[in-house]
Amino acid sequence: PSVVAVRVEQAPLTRSSTPFDEFLGLNGKRPDARERRGSGTAFVVDASAGLLVTTSFVVADATSIEIVLDDERAVPATVVAADEDTQLAVLRVDAAALRGLT
């Protein structure tokens, strides 16, 4: 199977408010709260169906997922299933993007 890169974006971590938040007008929003980014790898297990397998912690709480092919194309992906016991997740992409991969 082919190996591809996985890039994810995750929502900012929520931080607990402090008594100073109201005083500073932050209303529980921290100015340093940025979207988090992560990366990993996935294996193409069925190119004709657009199915890949990765570790579940790579895509946990992701707001967007894309795979990056060896020709630098980035393709959006969705989680089909995730299992915390085995720590595996199945992703799906448009199968046309995986033509030529095995």
Residue pairs with C-beta under 8 A, 6 or more apart in sequence:
1 43
1 44
1 45
1 102
2 43
2 44
2 47
2 70
2 98
2 101
2 102
3 41
3 42
3 43
3 44
4 41
4 42
4 43
4 44
4 52
4 67
4 68
4 69
4 70
5 39
5 40
5 41
5 42
5 67
5 68
6 39
6 40
6 41
6 42
6 54
6 58
6 59
6 65
6 66
6 67
6 68
6 77
6 91
7 37
7 38
7 39
7 65
7 66
7 67
7 68
7 74
8 37
8 38
8 39
8 40
8 58
8 59
8 62
8 64
8 65
8 66
9 35
9 36
9 37
9 38
9 62
9 63
9 64
10 35
10 36
10 37
10 38
10 61
10 62
10 63
11 35
11 36
11 61
11 63
12 33
12 34
12 35
12 36
13 33
13 36
14 33
15 30
15 33
17 26
17 28
20 26
21 27
21 28
21 29
35 63
38 58
38 62
39 58
40 54
40 55
40 58
40 59
41 54
42 52
42 53
42 54
42 58
42 67
42 91
43 52
43 53
43 54
44 51
44 52
44 98
44 101
44 102
45 51
45 52
45 53
47 95
47 98
47 99
47 100
47 101
47 102
48 95
48 98
49 92
49 95
50 92
50 93
50 94
50 95
50 97
50 98
51 80
51 90
51 91
51 92
52 67
52 77
52 90
52 91
52 92
52 93
53 88
53 89
53 90
53 91
54 88
54 89
54 91
55 87
55 88
55 89
56 82
56 83
56 84
56 86
56 87
56 88
56 89
57 87
58 89
59 65
59 79
59 82
59 89
59 91
60 82
62 79
64 76
65 76
65 77
65 78
65 79
65 91
66 74
66 75
66 76
66 77
67 74
67 75
67 77
67 91
67 93
68 74
68 75
69 75
69 97
69 98
69 101
73 97
75 93
75 94
75 97
76 93
76 94
77 91
77 92
77 93
78 91
78 92
78 93
79 89
79 90
79 91
80 90
80 91
80 92
81 89
81 90
82 88
82 89
82 90
83 89
